[in-house]
Every structure is written in C-alpha cells, then in structure tokens.
Amino acid sequence: GSSAFIPDAAKYLHNQRLGLVRVKPSAAKRFLYYLFNSDYVRQQIRNSSSGAKVRHTSPERIYRVTVLAPDKHCQAKIAAILSAYDELIENNKRCIALLEKMAEEIYREWFVRLRFPGHEKERFVKGVPQGWELVKLEHAFKFTGGGTPSKEVDRYWNAGDVNWFTPSDITRADGIFLEKSGEQCSEEGFNNSSARMFPAYSVMLTSRATIGAIGINLTPACTNQGFITCIPNERYPLPYLYHWIKLAKPHFELLAGGATFAELTKGTFKRIEILTPPEPIVTEFARIESPLFKAIENYLCANRKLNETRDKLLPRLISGKLSVENLDIQFPPGMAEELNPESTATADA
C-alpha cells in the first residue's frame, strides 16, 4: 500500500515487488498519488493481500478497490493544495541540510583542522595547541543510561505522558531534534523502572546494536537500555558536544563489543578522552553555532506542523467533505499542462 510519485523527467527501473500505475486521461496524476496515500484506499489495498510468509496483492485485486473520484479539475485542485504543503516541507528540508552542513563545517574547521580564530599565534605541541587537553568523559560531563517499565503492567503505558525514547525513534526521525517519542510511559511506570530522567537538549546516543545514532530531546525525557545520554554543561555546551559525538561514531563502533549484538558500555564510554580547548574558544564557538541549531529546530517544528495539517486535510479533501469547487487555485506549471494539453501543444508549436 505504500506509494511514491516519480517525476516526469526521471528514468528508473523497479523490481517485482512494485507495481506501476499508468494514469488514464480522466485522472490527474498527483491526485492519484494522494489518493493512494489516503487511509481508506491503503487499507483496501492491504485487505486485498494474501500470503502466509510474504503478503502480496495483484493488479486484478487492486482494480476492485472502490474510490470517490471527482472530475479531473477538482482532482487537480485537491492535488495542488496538498502539493503546496509538500513543497514547503521539501524547501524546509533543504534549508535544514544547508544549516547542518554549515554547522558541521565550522566545527571541523575549528576543532579538526585546528584553524580556529587566532590559531596563527598559537604554539602547537605534538600537533595540538598548547593549553588544550584530553579529558576522560567521566570527568567532562554527566551521562546516563536507560530502562524499560514493565510491558506487562498496562497502566504503565496507558495514557502515559513521559517521553520514553527507543533507538528506532532516533533512526526514523526526520531530523536531530525530537519533540515526542513513539511511546510514552506513565509517571508510575517511570518510577518503577531503571530509566533515568534527563533535561531537555541532552544528546541521546544509541549504544546497542545500532551504535552512534544521535538525537536531541526537546523536553525532559528518558530512554530504554539502548542509550547513553550525554548532558551538556558550560564547559561542553550542546553544539560542541553534539558535533564531537557525531564525528566520534567510528571510534564508538570500534570500541563496541558483545557476543549477541554490539554494545558500547558506560564503563568503556567513560574512559574515552575528549579534546578540550580553552573555555573562551568553546564559548565563542557555541555563540556562533547556537543560532544555527535554533534555526534547524524551528524548521523541523514547522515541518511537523505542516505534516500534521496536510495529513488532516488529506482525508477530508479526498472524501469530498471539504469542497474545493469554488476555490480559485493557482496550478503549478506541470499540473496546468496536464489539464490543458492542447493549449500546451499550441504554445509549443
């Protein structure tokens, strides 16, 4: 039931697990994409599947799915409204990628290539500026592990409001800042577990199986056992700590052990050393980076709201509960050509 929209200019191949939808002249292509993404159509397609080991469906079964289909002009209006949200989301994603790249390049320039402000006047000893030191993590900042409230006690999970993150929350996230976990436990469940609460804007590092995935929580939260969560302080502020942890991932993976699955233990983690510049340099770096981090957070917050609004609009538009007949919609160029192929051909001629 999952669908994707292939741009007209793209060339592609697909395997036998995908079906290609060829659009008839009476249908608007982008409308069909959103139609397939609506819950009531996806559920019908899922229900048409069969198979003991690998579930599958077929074109013949999908043909029997029934849908509400307005005329092509209304289809295009619906698609144009929803596409506007998707375009805003994609623009925001591009801005986020640029900001993340910029922030990382500043860190690399200052603390990897060691071309920080005033480096020309510094004396280097064994490749490290004088006055910089290596500090074991157990003496640098606080970090904590996690725990899981019993899944056998329903009240620990029913209507819970404590953010409890798992590694899949990090690996599936759209960005580095996480507002809400996939599951929330209750206060009672948290109190009766080995989970530990940590403040907002901590750095959550996955430490089991998947080593080195990171996320930053926007509210006080806890995690399961698959994390080492690092808490920034004045000496190691969030921007500096985040980039150091991110670039140290290969080192963490080398140190991870375990017979069943890889694990970076807190005992191993605390003995790792972090390069620590003088406080004025770190403070200046945080001053420059903090607005970049805030902008990334704002773009991600905007995208969450755009996604929520689009997802609420989609079923109402697709079902016809929200009428678009009297709306004056400015169609994107590609959609306008799809609606008026004859005028486009005349213009080309």
N, C-alpha and C positions, 0 to 999 in steps of 0.2 A: 503493500500500500504506500510505500514511500515514493515520492515523485521529485523530479528535477526539471528545470527549464534549460534547454540547450539553446544558446544564442544562434541566430541565423548564420553567422559567419563561421561558426565552429565546425571543424571536421573531427569525427570521433568514430570509435568502434565500441561495441558493447558485447558482453558475454550472454550466455543463455539464461541468466537469472534476471535479465531486464527485458521489458517489452517496450517497443517503440510505438508511441501514439501518433498516428497520422491525422492531421486536422482537416476536417471537411470544410468547404467554403461557408457553410452556415454557422460555423463556430469561430469564436475568437481564441487564438492560441493561448494568450496569457490568462484568459478566463478559465480555460480548461485546467491550466496549472493550479490555479487557486481552488477550482472545483475538486480536483484530486486531493488537495490538501485539507479539505473540509472533513470534519469527523464523520459526518453521516455517509459520505462516499467511501472514505477509507475503511470504515467499519464494514460496509457491504463487501468491499473487495477482500478484506480479511476473512469474512464469513464464507467467502466462496472458495477458500483454500482448503486443501486436504493433504494428508501425508503423515505417516507415523513418525519418521525421523526428521525429514526436512519438509516443511509445509510449502505448498506451491499452488498456484492458480493457473488459469489459461485465458487466452483471448475470448474463447467461447463463453466462459463463465463471466468474465468482466462485461461482455456485451449485454448480459442480463441485468446488470446494475441499473437501477432507475434513478434519474436525477431531475431536478427542476431546471429548465433551460429557458431563460428569457430570450428575446430577439437579440440579434448579433450586436446591435448598437448598445443595448442595455448591458450585454456581456462586457463590451469594451469599456463602458463607464465604470462598472464594478472593478474590472482589472486595473483601470487607470488609478482609481482611488487606492487600491491595495498596493499597486506598484510604487506609488509615491512614498508610502511608508518604507518599502524595501529599499528604495533608492537612498532615502535619508539614512537608513541603517547602514548601508554599504559605504556611504560617504563618511559616516562617523567611524566605521571600522578602518577606513584608510587613514583618517586623522590619528586614530589610536596607534596604528602601526608606525606612522611617522614619529609620533611623540616617544614611543617606546624605543625606537631606533636612535633617536636623538639623545635620550636619557642614557642609554647604554654606551653610546659613543663618548659621551662626556666622562663617564666612569672609566672606560678603557683608556682614554687619553690621560686622565689624571693618575690612575692607580694601577694600570697595567703597563702602559708605555712610559709612565712616570714623567709626563710633560705637564705637570700641574703648575699653576701660577707661581713664578719665582724659582722654578726648577734650575734655571741657568746659574743661580747664585749658590745653589746647594752643593754640599760636598757629599759624594757617594762613596759608601764603604761596602765592598763586595756586591756592587750593583744596587744597593738600597740607600736611599737618602739618609744622611746622619740624623739621628733623633727619631727615626721610625723604628718600631719594634714588632716582634712577633709575640702575640699574646694567646695563651691557650683559651679556648672558648669557655671553659668553666670559670675563668676569671674575667671574661669580656662582657657577657650579658646573660640574662636568665633564659632558660629554655625548659620546656615541659613536655611530657608525653600525653597519652590519652587513655580512654577506657570506654567500655560499652555498657550502658544499662541493660539489664536482663530483658531479652526479647520475649521471654515467657510471661512477663507481667504486663498485661495490656495497658494498665493505667500509666505506665512509664512512657508510653508513646501516644496515647490518645489525647488529642488536643494539646500537645506539648508546644511550648514556645521558646525552648532553649536551643539555639543553633548548635547542631552536632554534626561536624563535617566528616566525611569519609574521603578516601583518595579519589573515588570516582567523581565527587563534587569538583575536585581540582582539575582532573584530566578532561572533564566535559565542559568546563567553564568557558565562557566567551572572552574572558579577559582576566587580568590579575586580581581585580577587586571582586570579592564575593559578598553579596548582601545577605543571602539566605542559603541555608543548607538544604539538601534534598529531603532530609528527615529532621524533625525536631523532637527532642525528648522533653519530658516534664521536669519540673524542679525536683520533685521527689525522686525520679529516676536518676537524675544527675547526682543527687546527694547520696544515693545508694550504689554508686559506681566508683571506679578508679579514675574517671575523667576529671580533668582539671580545667577550670575556667581561666581564660586569659583575656587581656584587654583588646579593644578594637585596634586595628592597624598593627597587628602582630604578623609575623611571616610564618605561614604553615608550610612545612617541608615534609613531603611524603618519604617515609623511611623503611617501608616494607614492599617487597615485590617490585613496584614502580618506585625507583629511587630518584629523588631530586625534583619532582614536580612541586611547584610553589604557588601559593595564593595568599592574598592579604584579606583578612576579615574586616568588614565594616562595622560590626557590632561585637560586643563581648560574646565569646563562643567557647566551645570545647570540641574535641575530636575523638575519633576512635584510636585504637592502639597503633595505627599505621602512620603516625606522625611524630616528628619532633618540631615543636612550635617555638620559634625564637622571638623574644620580646625586645624591641629596640629600646635604647636609652640615649641619654645626651651624648655619650661617647661614641655610640654606634647607632646613629639615627636611621630611620626607616629607609631612605634612599640608598645609603651606603650599605646597610645590612642586606637589603633585597638584592642588589647587584652582586655583592660578594657571594651570597648563597647561590644565586642563579649561575654564575660563572664557575662555581666550585663543584657543579654537578658531576663532571667526570671523576674528580677526586673522591667524591662521596661513593660513587659506583665502585671504584677500585677498593675502597675500604669495607664495602658491604660483604658480609658473609652469611652463611646459613645453608643447611642441608636441603630443606624443602623449598625455601624461597629466599631471595636476597634480603638482607636486613642490615640497616645501619643502626647500631645500638647507641643508646645515650652514653654508654661507657666509652665507646670509640669516638663518638662525636665530641665529647668534652675535651679530649686530648688533641684535637685538631687545633692548629695555630692560625690566627687571622692577622694579616698585616695591618698594623695600626699606625696611621700617620698622626702627626701632632694635632691637637684638638682644633686650632684655628682653621686648618686646611679642611678637616671634616665638616666643621660648622659652615664654612663658605660653600662647600660642595652641596650640603643639604639645603642651604638658602637658594641656590640656583636650581636644584632638582625639584624641590617641593612644589613649585607651581606646575611643573610638567606632570608630576604624579597627580595633582589635583585636577588638571585638565583631563587626564586619562580617566580618572574616576567619574568626572562629570559626563564625559562622552558615553561611558559604559552605563551610567544611570539613565541617560537619555535613551539609549538603545533598549534598555529593559522596558521603559515606559512605551516606546514606540512598538516594541514587540507585543506588549500586553494589549495596547489599543488595537493594533492590526488584528490580533487573534480574537478579540471581542467583536470587531466589525465583521470579520470573515463569515461566520455562520449567519449573521443577520442579513448581510448582503446576498450571500449565496441562496438563502432560503426565500428571499423576497420580502422579509419582514421590514427591511429598511429599503424603501423605494428610491431609485436613482433616476426615474423617468424625467423628472422636472429639473434635474441638476444640469447646470451648464459646465461641462468638463472640458478642459484643455487636454487633448490627447498627445502623448509623446509621438515623435515623428514616425517611428516604426509602426505604432498602432494605427496612426492616421492612414498610412499607406495600406495597411491590411484592410481597413474599412473602405477605402476608395482606390482600388487597384486600377480602375480605368483612368481616373484623373492623373494618377502617378505615371501611367504609361504615356498619356498625352504630354505631360510635362517633360518626360524623358525624351520623347520624340522631338 
